[in-house]
Structure formats: structure tokens, C-alpha cells
Amino acid sequence: MVSYNAASRTGDFSPTTSFFVHLAPEQVYIRRWNCEHELLEDISADEAEPYAAGVRRFDFDQSLAPYNLHAYQQWQNLSGYISKQTISKLSPLPSGNISITAEADPAHLQPVTPAEKQLYAQLQEGRSTSTESDSAPMQVDGRQQPQTAASDRAQDMHSMQTPDLAPREGVGRCYYTQLPRLVKVAGMSPQQLTALNLDKTGMLLQVLQKHYSGSGEELLGEVQFSFLAFLMGQSLEGFAQWKAIIHLLLGCEEAPIRSHVQLFIKALRCLLCQLQHSLTQEPAKALGASPKVGGQASGVDGPFGMAAMVEEFLADSFLQQLFAKYFAMLADEAPVLNRQLQSVSKQVQQLLEQRLGWDFQVQGVGQDDDEDEYAPVVVQLDNVTL
């Protein structure tokens, strides 16, 4: 993944632009800087060949920094499931350039916590430095744009733009998988439908078969793609998709215990790596941090030049509620729980408790002792006449 910002002489930065590329061994990939559009753009094979030959002759090595081998394994952990197919399926057409300037206005994303509102306001600040366009409204907890055939995607890009603004040249929106919010099966009773939607295992199976050819690793590729698009590319739609998939996975009860144990082991390891990279500060520092994003300097950088995710954003986010329910479910199933799943889940729990100060002591789901007096009371009716 390549992410960059154009800088002015006064030190101002344009919104981040990013793109994914999948390279085979010894492959050379060439893009050329377009000063007018402030973008790295593809060039024809004939134009690229002299540059590729120069790379193979090491003509440019004296101007390059050494590759950060110490961060290689961490990058593998963050991107290992992103395949060439994942990039082709999700990247904007035709350039693959991801930018918040091509996305929906953050005001339409309906943030649900104060920290999310703060994050979106900061991204809006960076977004407004561009004089180009925004996209049509999108809801975080609604659904992203639908899947389309490759031949229709370029036309869809134009139709999604706000009518009174021209689209920014050379950037676009990602084509994330459309995830259902509810499972509806003909012939089921209301009680059966309620049970089916409380445990999202059935929904997960439908999504895997319909959109990922039954492959859990393709789903994890989209988790990593959307997370990096958000973290490195400051893409709000990337965050929305990452959030939607995490909701789906952590809402399952049957799948992690019995039917898809290996998928959840991989998913939790994937999420653990993402959280380890994002939560780089000590809790005391995190509580007082107020990093800036959207083209501005922001907090402590990670090993790839990425700013650490905003701790107070995570601290009051949806993750605490989801993990409280997930860990409580694992505690109930402890006698039959897979040891590897138990181990990686414990690592995630300890990370969140240590870095964010969350307490996942299971008493119910997020119930304090003081709340017990308001809980329902079970009364035995033996030998009682009504």
C-alpha cells in the first residue's frame, strides 16, 4: 500500500491519497506524478519500460531509503490476507486511488459517540482543503454501495457524486461488500427469526457463500483492506466497512464455538495485530492525547509512518460493547472452547484492559454489581395457590 500527501510551500498538506498494489517477485511497478491533479498515475507499458530497466540496473538506488526490514513482519500481519483478487475487487476504478475527497460527506455518516464525532470533524477539516468534490450521503450503520459488475463500476462512480459538485479527477470510492443488517427466511416464525438474528452465524454463512465463495480468508482480506484504508488513507468508508464486518463476526455465537473455529482464530489474530499497532500509547498518555488527522500531524507514528489511532475514539467506541458480549459468551462455553481460540481471545482481552483500561470481568454482559437490584427476580411458585 502506498499513501501520500501533496505539500504546499507553506507547509499545508492535501488530504491523503492511497492505493494498493500486489507485486510478484522481481516485478517493477511504475507510476508518474501528475502535478496538476497531485496524484501518482499509471502510465503505459511503453513509457514505463525505460524506468523499469533503470530499476533493474539499480540506477535509482542512491536516492532511495533502505527498506524497513524490522517492520516487515508487522506489515505481513496487517496485510497478509489481502490478495491480488481482493485489491481488484475492492479498489476504485480506474486508478485505484482512495481519497476521502471522493467519499460521502462525514456529516452524513451519523457518528454515534462523541469521539467518533471528533474524529469525523478532524477528517472533515483535512477534507475541506480540497476544492474538489464529495460523494452522495452514506450511513455508517446503513449499507455501503452495492456490488456491481466491473463494466458498470465506472458509470456508478459518476452517478454517486453530489449533483452540484464535479468529481475529483483520478480518485474514487472503494467497492466494499454489501453486508445485510437482518436475516429474513420465508416460513420462519417471529421467534425463529429473532433467534437467527441474535446469533449472526446464519448471516455470516450467507455472506461467505454469496460474496466470498465460502472462503473465510477472502473476508479477512476485506477486513485488512478496509482497516488499512482507514488507518493509512483516512478513509471513513474504510472505517465503516471494518466496523460492519467486526459487528458481524463478534455477533456470532455458534460459529466461533463449533462450525467455524479456525476462521475465528484467524480473525482474532488479525484483529489483535490491528489493535496492537493502533494502541501504541500508554493509557495515561492516551487519555490526554488529542491527535490531529486529515493532513495534519497526528500523535505518535507507527513503523510505517502511520499515526496511531485515536485512543479516546477507541475508548468509547462500539468495540467495548461487542467484546463484552463476546467474552461473556466465551466464558459460558469455556468447557468446550478451542484452546487456540481461548488463547488469542485472552490476548485481545488483556490488550484492551491494559491499553484502554476496560474491565471485562464477566457478571452478565456489562452489568455492575450496583445494577443487580434492578435485575429480574426468579420466584419459585411451589405450593403457592394463585
URGI-V923215 format. One record per pair of residues at least 24 apart in sequence whose ideal C-beta (glycine too) atoms are under 10 Angstrom apart, sorted by the first residue. I is the first residue (numbers start at 1). J is the second residue. D is the distance in whole Angstrom. If there is no record, write none. Layout:
BEGIN
((I	J	D) (I	J	D))
END
This chain:
BEGIN
((1	75	9) (1	78	9) (1	79	7) (1	82	8) (1	87	9) (1	98	9) (1	224	10) (1	225	9) (1	228	6) (1	229	8) (1	231	10) (1	232	6) (1	233	8) (1	304	9) (2	29	9) (2	31	8) (2	40	7) (2	96	10) (2	97	10) (2	232	9) (2	233	10) (3	98	9) (3	228	9) (3	229	9) (3	231	9) (3	232	4) (3	233	6) (3	234	9) (3	304	9) (3	305	8) (3	306	8) (4	33	10) (4	38	9) (4	39	9) (4	40	7) (4	233	10) (4	305	10) (5	38	9) (5	126	9) (5	129	10) (5	234	10) (5	295	6) (5	296	10) (6	33	9) (6	35	9) (6	37	9) (6	38	4) (6	39	8) (6	295	9) (7	38	10) (7	295	9) (8	129	9) (12	126	10) (12	129	7) (12	295	7) (12	296	9) (13	126	8) (13	129	8) (13	294	9) (13	295	4) (13	296	7) (13	297	9) (14	38	6) (14	39	10) (14	99	9) (14	101	9) (14	126	8) (14	127	10) (14	129	6) (14	130	6) (14	132	10) (14	295	6) (15	99	6) (15	100	5) (15	101	5) (15	102	10) (15	123	8) (15	125	10) (15	126	5) (15	127	6) (15	128	9) (15	129	6) (15	130	6) (15	132	9) (15	168	10) (15	171	9) (15	233	9) (15	234	7) (15	294	7) (15	295	6) (16	98	9) (16	99	7) (16	100	7) (16	101	10) (16	123	10) (16	126	8) (16	127	10) (16	229	10) (16	232	7) (16	233	5) (16	234	5) (16	235	8) (16	293	9) (16	294	8) (16	295	7) (17	95	10) (17	97	5) (17	98	7) (17	99	5) (17	100	9) (17	101	9) (17	102	10) (17	168	10) (17	170	9) (17	171	6) (17	233	7) (17	234	10) (18	91	10) (18	96	9) (18	97	7) (18	98	5) (18	99	8) (18	171	10) (18	228	8) (18	229	7) (18	231	10) (18	232	6) (18	233	3) (18	234	8) (18	235	8) (18	238	9) (19	87	9) (19	91	7) (19	92	9) (19	95	7) (19	96	4) (19	97	5) (19	98	6) (19	99	10) (19	171	9) (19	229	10) (19	233	9) (20	79	9) (20	82	7) (20	84	10) (20	86	8) (20	87	5) (20	88	10) (20	90	8) (20	91	6) (20	96	7) (20	98	8) (20	174	10) (20	225	7) (20	228	8) (20	229	8) (20	233	10) (21	84	9) (21	87	7) (21	91	9) (21	96	8) (22	82	8) (22	83	7) (22	84	4) (22	85	9) (22	86	8) (22	87	5) (22	88	8) (23	84	9) (24	84	9) (26	55	10) (26	56	8) (27	52	9) (28	52	4) (28	53	9) (28	54	9) (28	55	5) (28	56	7) (29	55	10) (30	54	10) (30	55	8) (31	95	9) (31	96	10) (31	97	10) (34	169	9) (34	170	7) (36	169	8) (36	170	10) (37	95	10) (37	97	9) (37	132	9) (37	168	8) (37	169	5) (37	170	5) (37	171	9) (38	130	9) (38	169	10) (38	170	9) (39	95	7) (39	97	6) (39	99	9) (39	168	9) (39	169	8) (39	170	5) (39	171	7) (40	95	9) (40	97	8) (40	170	9) (41	95	7) (41	97	8) (41	169	10) (41	170	6) (42	94	8) (42	95	7) (42	96	8) (42	97	10) (68	303	7) (68	304	8) (68	305	9) (70	303	7) (71	277	10) (71	302	8) (71	303	4) (71	304	6) (71	305	10) (72	303	10) (74	273	7) (74	276	8) (74	277	7) (74	302	8) (74	303	6) (74	304	8) (75	228	10) (75	273	10) (75	277	10) (75	303	8) (75	304	7) (76	273	9) (77	224	9) (77	269	8) (77	270	8) (77	272	9) (77	273	4) (77	274	9) (77	276	9) (77	277	8) (78	224	6) (78	227	8) (78	228	7) (78	231	9) (78	232	10) (78	270	8) (78	273	6) (78	274	7) (78	276	10) (78	277	6) (78	302	10) (78	304	9) (78	306	10) (79	221	9) (79	224	6) (79	225	8) (79	227	9) (79	228	7) (79	273	10) (80	217	9) (80	220	9) (80	221	9) (80	224	7) (80	266	10) (80	269	10) (80	270	8) (80	273	9) (81	215	10) (81	216	9) (81	217	5) (81	218	8) (81	219	8) (81	220	4) (81	221	4) (81	222	8) (81	223	7) (81	224	5) (81	225	9) (81	266	8) (81	267	10) (81	270	7) (82	218	10) (82	220	9) (82	221	5) (82	222	9) (82	223	9) (82	224	5) (82	225	5) (82	228	8) (83	215	10) (83	217	8) (83	218	8) (83	221	6) (83	225	10) (85	213	10) (85	215	10) (85	218	7) (85	221	8) (86	212	10) (86	217	9) (86	218	7) (86	219	10) (86	220	9) (86	221	4) (86	222	6) (86	224	8) (86	225	6) (87	221	9) (87	225	7) (88	150	9) (88	175	10) (89	147	9) (89	150	9) (89	174	9) (89	175	7) (89	176	9) (89	177	8) (89	211	9) (89	212	10) (89	218	9) (89	221	9) (89	222	8) (89	225	9) (90	174	5) (90	175	6) (90	176	6) (90	177	8) (90	221	9) (90	222	7) (90	225	5) (90	226	8) (90	229	9) (90	238	10) (90	241	9) (91	172	8) (91	174	7) (91	175	8) (91	225	9) (91	229	10) (92	153	8) (92	154	10) (92	157	7) (92	170	9) (92	171	7) (92	172	3) (92	173	6) (92	174	6) (92	175	7) (93	148	10) (93	150	8) (93	152	10) (93	153	5) (93	154	5) (93	155	10) (93	156	9) (93	157	7) (93	172	6) (93	173	10) (93	175	8) (94	153	9) (94	154	7) (94	157	9) (94	170	9) (94	172	8) (95	169	9) (95	170	5) (95	171	7) (95	172	7) (96	170	10) (96	171	9) (96	172	8) (96	174	9) (97	168	9) (97	169	10) (97	170	6) (97	171	4) (97	172	7) (97	233	10) (98	171	7) (98	172	8) (98	173	8) (98	174	6) (98	225	10) (98	228	10) (98	229	6) (98	230	10) (98	232	9) (98	233	5) (98	234	9) (98	235	6) (98	237	9) (98	238	8) (99	127	9) (99	130	8) (99	132	9) (99	168	7) (99	170	9) (99	171	4) (99	172	8) (99	173	9) (99	233	7) (99	234	9) (99	235	8) (100	124	9) (100	126	7) (100	127	5) (100	130	9) (100	134	9) (100	135	10) (100	171	9) (100	233	8) (100	234	6) (100	235	6) (100	236	6) (100	237	8) (100	238	9) (100	294	8) (100	295	10) (101	126	9) (101	127	6) (101	128	9) (101	129	9) (101	130	5) (101	131	9) (101	132	5) (101	133	7) (101	134	7) (101	135	9) (101	167	9) (101	168	5) (101	171	6) (102	130	10) (102	132	8) (102	133	7) (102	134	8) (102	135	6) (102	157	8) (102	160	9) (102	161	8) (102	167	7) (102	168	6) (102	170	9) (102	171	4) (102	172	5) (102	173	5) (102	174	9) (102	235	9) (102	237	9) (103	127	8) (103	133	10) (103	134	7) (103	135	5) (103	136	10) (103	138	8) (103	160	10) (103	171	9) (103	172	9) (103	173	6) (103	174	9) (103	234	10) (103	235	7) (103	236	6) (103	237	5) (103	238	9) (103	240	9) (104	134	7) (104	135	5) (104	136	6) (104	137	5) (104	138	4) (104	139	9) (104	140	10) (104	144	10) (104	145	10) (104	160	9) (104	162	9) (104	173	8) (104	236	7) (104	237	7) (104	240	9) (105	134	5) (105	135	8) (105	136	9) (105	137	7) (105	138	9) (105	162	8) (105	236	9) (106	134	9) (106	138	10) (106	140	10) (106	236	6) (106	294	10) (107	134	10) (107	137	8) (108	134	9) (108	135	9) (108	136	8) (108	137	4) (108	138	6) (108	139	7) (108	140	9) (108	142	10) (108	236	10) (109	137	8) (109	138	7) (109	139	7) (109	140	5) (109	141	9) (109	142	10) (109	236	6) (109	237	9) (109	239	9) (109	240	7) (110	137	9) (110	138	9) (110	139	6) (110	140	6) (110	141	7) (110	142	8) (111	140	7) (111	236	10) (111	313	10) (112	140	8) (112	141	8) (112	316	10) (112	317	9) (112	318	7) (113	312	10) (113	313	8) (113	315	9) (113	316	5) (113	317	6) (113	318	8) (114	312	9) (114	313	9) (114	316	7) (115	310	7) (115	311	9) (115	312	5) (115	313	4) (115	314	8) (115	315	7) (115	316	5) (115	317	7) (116	140	8) (116	236	10) (116	239	9) (116	243	10) (116	310	10) (116	313	6) (116	316	8) (116	317	7) (116	318	9) (117	313	10) (118	290	8) (118	310	8) (118	312	8) (118	313	7) (119	234	10) (119	236	9) (119	239	8) (119	291	10) (119	293	7) (119	294	9) (119	309	9) (119	310	6) (119	312	9) (119	313	5) (119	317	10) (120	236	7) (120	239	9) (120	293	10) (120	294	10) (120	313	10) (121	293	10) (121	294	9) (122	234	9) (122	290	9) (122	291	8) (122	292	6) (122	293	5) (122	294	5) (122	295	10) (122	296	8) (122	298	8) (122	310	8) (122	313	10) (123	230	10) (123	234	6) (123	235	9) (123	236	6) (123	239	9) (123	293	6) (123	294	5) (123	295	9) (124	236	9) (124	294	7) (125	292	8) (125	293	9) (125	294	5) (125	295	8) (125	296	8) (126	234	7) (126	292	9) (126	293	7) (126	294	2) (126	295	4) (126	296	7) (126	298	10) (127	234	9) (127	236	9) (127	294	6) (127	295	9) (128	294	9) (128	295	10) (129	294	8) (129	295	6) (129	296	10) (130	168	7) (130	171	10) (130	295	9) (131	165	10) (131	168	9) (132	165	8) (132	166	7) (132	167	7) (132	168	3) (132	169	8) (132	170	10) (132	171	8) (133	161	6) (133	162	6) (133	164	9) (133	165	4) (133	166	6) (133	167	5) (133	168	5) (133	169	10) (133	171	9) (134	161	8) (134	162	6) (134	165	6) (134	167	9) (134	168	9) (135	160	5) (135	161	6) (135	162	7) (135	165	9) (135	167	8) (135	168	10) (135	172	9) (135	173	6) (135	237	9) (136	160	5) (136	161	7) (136	162	6) (136	163	9) (136	173	10) (137	162	9) (138	173	9) (138	236	9) (138	237	7) (138	240	7) (139	240	8) (140	236	8) (140	237	9) (140	239	8) (140	240	5) (140	241	10) (140	243	7) (140	244	8) (140	318	10) (141	181	8) (141	240	8) (141	243	8) (141	244	8) (141	247	9) (141	318	9) (142	181	8) (142	240	9) (142	244	10) (143	176	9) (143	177	10) (143	178	5) (143	179	7) (143	180	8) (143	181	7) (143	240	9) (143	241	10) (143	244	8) (144	173	9) (144	174	8) (144	175	8) (144	176	5) (144	177	8) (144	178	6) (144	179	8) (144	226	10) (144	237	7) (144	240	7) (144	241	6) (144	244	8) (145	173	7) (145	174	9) (145	175	7) (145	176	7) (145	178	8) (145	237	9) (146	175	9) (146	176	10) (146	177	9) (146	178	5) (147	175	7) (147	176	9) (147	177	7) (147	178	6) (147	210	9) (147	211	7) (148	175	7) (150	175	9) (173	235	9) (173	237	6) (174	222	10) (174	225	8) (174	226	8) (174	229	7) (174	233	10) (174	235	7) (174	237	6) (174	238	7) (174	241	8) (176	222	7) (176	225	9) (176	226	7) (176	229	9) (176	237	7) (176	238	8) (176	240	8) (176	241	4) (176	242	9) (176	244	8) (176	245	9) (177	207	7) (177	210	9) (177	211	5) (177	212	8) (177	218	9) (177	219	8) (177	222	6) (177	226	10) (177	241	8) (177	244	9) (177	245	8) (178	207	9) (178	210	9) (178	211	8) (178	241	10) (178	244	10) (179	203	8) (179	204	10) (179	206	10) (179	207	6) (179	211	9) (179	222	10) (179	241	8) (179	244	5) (179	245	7) (179	247	8) (179	248	6) (180	206	7) (180	207	7) (180	210	9) (180	248	9) (181	244	9) (181	247	9) (181	248	10) (197	251	9) (198	251	8) (198	253	8) (199	251	8) (199	252	6) (199	253	4) (199	254	6) (199	255	8) (199	329	9) (200	247	8) (200	248	6) (200	249	8) (200	250	9) (200	251	4) (200	252	5) (200	253	8) (200	254	9) (200	255	8) (201	248	10) (201	251	9) (201	252	5) (201	253	6) (201	254	4) (201	255	4) (201	256	9) (201	257	9) (201	258	9) (201	259	7) (201	260	8) (202	252	9) (202	254	8) (202	255	9) (203	248	6) (203	251	8) (203	252	8) (203	255	10) (204	245	10) (204	248	6) (204	249	7) (204	251	8) (204	252	6) (204	254	9) (204	255	6) (204	256	10) (204	259	9) (204	260	7) (204	263	9) (204	264	10) (205	252	9) (205	254	10) (205	255	8) (205	259	8) (205	260	8) (207	245	9) (207	248	7) (208	255	10) (208	260	8) (208	263	9) (215	263	9) (216	249	10) (216	255	10) (216	260	7) (216	262	8) (216	263	4) (216	264	9) (216	266	7) (216	267	8) (217	263	8) (217	266	7) (219	245	7) (219	248	9) (219	249	8) (219	263	8) (219	266	10) (219	267	8) (220	245	9) (220	249	10) (220	263	8) (220	266	6) (220	267	6) (220	269	9) (220	270	6) (220	271	10) (221	270	10) (223	249	8) (223	266	10) (223	267	7) (223	270	6) (223	271	8) (223	274	8) (224	270	7) (224	273	9) (224	274	8) (227	270	9) (227	271	9) (227	273	10) (227	274	5) (227	277	9) (227	278	9) (227	309	10) (228	274	9) (228	304	9) (228	306	9) (230	309	9) (231	274	8) (231	277	8) (231	278	7) (231	302	8) (231	304	9) (231	306	6) (231	307	8) (231	308	9) (231	309	6) (232	302	9) (232	304	7) (232	305	8) (232	306	5) (232	307	9) (233	306	10) (234	293	6) (234	294	6) (234	295	8) (234	298	9) (234	307	9) (239	309	10) (239	313	10) (242	271	10) (242	274	9) (243	317	8) (243	318	6) (243	319	9) (243	322	10) (246	271	7) (246	274	10) (246	318	8) (246	319	7) (246	322	7) (246	323	10) (247	318	7) (247	319	10) (247	322	7) (249	322	9) (249	326	9) (250	318	9) (250	319	9) (250	321	9) (250	322	4) (250	323	7) (250	324	10) (250	325	7) (250	326	5) (250	327	10) (250	329	9) (251	322	7) (251	325	8) (251	326	8) (251	329	10) (252	326	9) (252	329	9) (253	325	9) (253	326	9) (253	329	6) (253	330	10) (253	332	9) (253	333	8) (256	326	8) (256	329	8) (256	330	8) (256	333	9) (256	337	9) (256	338	8) (256	341	6) (256	345	9) (257	329	8) (257	330	8) (257	332	9) (257	333	5) (257	336	7) (257	337	7) (257	338	8) (257	341	8) (258	333	9) (258	336	8) (258	338	9) (261	337	9) (261	338	5) (261	340	8) (261	341	6) (262	338	9) (262	340	9) (262	341	9) (264	326	10) (264	338	9) (264	340	10) (264	341	6) (264	344	9) (264	345	9) (265	338	7) (265	339	10) (265	340	5) (265	341	5) (265	342	10) (265	343	9) (265	344	6) (265	345	9) (266	340	10) (266	344	9) (267	341	10) (267	344	9) (268	326	9) (268	340	9) (268	341	7) (268	343	9) (268	344	4) (268	345	6) (268	346	10) (268	347	8) (268	348	6) (269	340	9) (269	341	10) (269	343	10) (269	344	5) (269	347	9) (269	348	9) (270	344	10) (271	319	9) (271	323	10) (271	344	9) (271	348	7) (271	351	10) (272	344	6) (272	345	9) (272	347	6) (272	348	5) (272	351	7) (272	352	10) (274	309	9) (275	309	9) (275	314	8) (275	319	9) (275	347	10) (275	348	7) (275	351	6) (275	352	7) (275	355	8) (275	356	9) (276	347	9) (276	348	9) (276	351	6) (276	355	9) (277	302	6) (277	303	8) (277	304	9) (277	306	8) (277	308	8) (277	309	8) (278	302	8) (278	306	9) (278	307	10) (278	308	6) (278	309	4) (278	310	9) (278	311	8) (278	313	10) (278	314	7) (278	355	9) (279	308	7) (279	309	7) (279	311	7) (279	314	7) (279	315	10) (279	351	7) (279	352	8) (279	354	9) (279	355	4) (279	356	7) (280	306	10) (280	307	9) (280	308	4) (280	309	8) (280	311	9) (280	355	9) (281	308	6) (281	309	10) (281	311	6) (281	355	8) (282	311	10) (282	354	9) (282	355	8) (283	311	8) (283	315	9) (283	353	10) (283	354	7) (283	355	6) (283	356	7) (283	357	5) (284	357	10) (285	311	8) (286	310	9) (286	311	3) (286	312	7) (286	314	9) (286	315	7) (286	355	7) (286	356	7) (286	357	9) (287	311	7) (287	312	7) (287	315	8) (287	356	9) (287	357	8) (288	312	9) (311	355	8) (311	356	7) (312	356	9) (314	352	9) (314	355	9) (314	356	6) (314	358	10) (315	352	10) (315	355	9) (315	356	5) (315	357	8) (315	358	8) (316	356	10) (317	356	10) (319	348	10) (319	352	8) (319	356	9) (319	358	9) (320	352	8) (320	356	8) (320	358	6) (320	359	10) (320	360	9) (320	366	8) (321	365	8) (321	366	7) (323	348	7) (323	349	7) (323	352	7) (323	358	8) (323	360	7) (324	358	8) (324	359	9) (324	360	6) (324	361	10) (324	362	8) (324	364	9) (324	365	5) (324	366	5) (324	367	9) (325	365	5) (325	366	8) (326	360	9) (326	365	10) (327	352	10) (327	360	5) (327	361	9) (327	362	6) (327	365	9) (328	360	8) (328	362	5) (328	363	9) (328	364	7) (328	365	5) (328	366	8) (328	367	10) (329	362	9) (329	365	9) (330	362	9) (331	360	9) (331	361	10) (331	362	5) (332	362	8))
END
